[in-house]
Structures are given as structure tokens and as C-alpha cells.
Amino acid sequence: MSHCGQSGMYEAIATGTPVVTVPLFADQPANAAALQHLGVGVNLQLETVTKETVLAALNTIINDTRYAALKSVPRVYFKLILNKFFVAIIEDRKNYLVYSRTDL
């Protein structure tokens, strides 16, 4: 589980480690939306988190084959995704933020 700060987000993408995110403020909601969009995370909202939603998210990451398959993907692929992610932010930060906010 992660609050989805910038370093944690990059680490999850680079290592293909699925995470349950609970963003709190600043860039964290956009980071969590990006992880969910990339298929590396399950995003929970702080305002609605319960024991049941946390357990459901953890069960999804543990039992859903899409997340289990992340570990078998070569690290080069995740580095490519991370590079594209950086480029997308740098090239069009405004549209990225608009997109990620609508994805929350």
C-alpha cells in the first residue's frame, strides 16, 4: 500500500510491483490515477476507505492474474513505460493533469 508519492510511483512502475494506493494530497491523486491507468495499481479514495475496500483491493492485486503477470514482464518494458510517462508529463503537463483528475 502506498500514499503514492512521486518516488513510490516511479518505483512501482519500474519494478512492476502492483500497489494499492490511497492518495492524500498534492501530486498523489494524479500519481495514483496514472498507476491505475497503467495497470500497476488499484486506487482507493481516503474519504471512502473501509476495511472491506482495503481487503477487496488487496485481494484484487493478489488474485487477479493481470497483476501476477506483472512480475514476469521484463524490466525493460517497465522502464519504457516510465520513460513514456515522463515524456507525457513533460510534453503536456496541463492535459495530463486534467486527464488524471477525471480518472479519479
C-alpha positions as CSV (number, residue, x, y, z in Angstrom):
1,M,0.0,0.0,0.0
2,S,1.2,3.5,-0.8
3,H,0.1,7.1,-0.4
4,C,1.5,7.3,-4.0
5,G,4.2,9.9,-3.7
6,Q,6.4,10.5,-6.7
7,S,9.2,8.2,-5.7
8,G,6.9,5.3,-4.8
9,M,5.0,5.7,-8.0
10,Y,8.2,5.5,-10.1
11,E,9.4,2.5,-8.1
12,A,6.1,0.7,-8.7
13,I,6.3,1.3,-12.4
14,A,10.0,0.5,-12.7
15,T,9.7,-2.8,-10.8
16,G,6.3,-3.9,-12.0
17,T,5.1,-4.1,-8.4
18,P,1.3,-3.7,-8.0
19,V,0.2,-1.4,-5.3
20,V,-3.0,-0.3,-3.5
21,T,-2.9,3.4,-3.5
22,V,-4.5,5.8,-1.0
23,P,-3.5,9.3,-2.2
24,L,-3.7,12.1,0.3
25,F,-2.8,15.5,-1.4
26,A,-0.6,17.4,-3.8
27,D,0.5,15.2,-6.8
28,Q,-0.6,11.9,-5.1
29,P,-4.1,11.7,-6.7
30,A,-2.7,12.2,-10.2
31,N,0.1,9.7,-9.5
32,A,-2.5,7.1,-8.2
33,A,-4.6,7.7,-11.3
34,A,-1.6,7.1,-13.5
35,L,-0.7,3.8,-11.8
36,Q,-4.3,2.6,-12.2
37,H,-4.3,3.7,-15.8
38,L,-1.1,1.8,-16.4
39,G,-2.5,-1.3,-14.7
40,V,0.0,-1.2,-11.9
41,G,-2.3,-0.1,-9.1
42,V,-5.7,-0.1,-7.5
43,N,-6.8,3.3,-6.4
44,L,-8.8,3.9,-3.2
45,Q,-10.1,7.2,-2.0
46,L,-9.2,8.3,1.5
47,E,-12.8,9.6,2.1
48,T,-14.3,6.2,1.4
49,V,-11.7,3.7,2.6
50,T,-13.0,0.9,4.8
51,K,-11.7,-2.4,6.0
52,E,-13.7,-4.0,3.3
53,T,-12.4,-1.8,0.4
54,V,-8.8,-2.4,1.5
55,L,-9.3,-6.1,1.7
56,A,-11.1,-6.1,-1.7
57,A,-8.2,-4.1,-3.3
58,L,-5.6,-6.4,-1.8
59,N,-7.5,-9.4,-3.0
60,T,-7.6,-8.0,-6.5
61,I,-3.8,-7.4,-6.5
62,I,-3.1,-10.8,-5.1
63,N,-5.6,-12.9,-7.1
64,D,-6.1,-11.1,-10.4
65,T,-3.8,-12.7,-13.0
66,R,-3.2,-9.3,-14.6
67,Y,-1.3,-8.2,-11.5
68,A,0.5,-11.5,-11.1
69,A,1.7,-11.3,-14.7
70,L,3.5,-8.0,-14.0
71,K,6.3,-9.9,-12.3
72,S,7.0,-11.9,-15.4
73,V,7.3,-8.8,-17.7
74,P,10.9,-7.8,-18.5
75,R,12.1,-4.8,-16.5
76,V,13.0,-3.1,-19.8
77,Y,9.3,-2.9,-20.6
78,F,8.5,-1.0,-17.4
79,K,11.5,1.3,-18.0
80,L,10.0,2.1,-21.4
81,I,6.6,2.8,-19.8
82,L,8.3,5.0,-17.2
83,N,10.2,6.9,-19.9
84,K,6.9,7.4,-21.9
85,F,5.2,8.5,-18.7
86,F,7.9,11.2,-18.1
87,V,7.7,12.4,-21.7
88,A,3.9,12.6,-21.5
89,I,4.1,14.8,-18.3
90,I,6.8,17.0,-19.8
91,E,5.2,17.4,-23.2
92,D,1.7,18.1,-22.0
93,R,1.5,18.6,-18.2
94,K,-1.8,20.5,-18.4
95,N,-3.7,17.8,-20.3
96,Y,-2.2,15.1,-18.2
97,L,-3.4,16.7,-15.0
98,V,-6.9,17.3,-16.5
99,Y,-7.0,13.6,-17.6
100,S,-5.8,12.2,-14.3
101,R,-8.3,14.2,-12.3
102,T,-11.2,12.9,-14.4
103,D,-9.8,9.4,-13.8
104,L,-10.1,9.6,-10.0
